[in-house]
Amino acid sequence: MTHTHQEYLHQEYLVTLNVPPSLEEVLVDSLLMLEAKYGFSSFPVNAHHHENKGLSLAEQVSGRQKKIRFQMYVDVSGLSSLLTQLKQEFAGAGIQYWVLPVIEKGEI
């Protein structure tokens, strides 16, 4: 059974973005405008990938590339507009993203 991006099965999603460090501040500004309702987290990560595309010599030698990871919970009504806005605003910027359904969340 194939679903288009318009046919959502869950009510909330976790959106993860891996962003080049040079885009951190502009993405923070953009997400503050888009995600004021939900908030988001960001933290540094090392991305490991078999392609050397866009890696500096030092990154090629170490086998890792520094990225900033952003994560946010988005409800089903905001997911499509968030992705559309990011794709328009950051087209060609090399931002990797993925979307996962949230099975459960809460506070303990």
Order of alpha helices (4+ residues) and beta strands (2+ residues): beta-alpha-beta-alpha-beta-alpha-beta
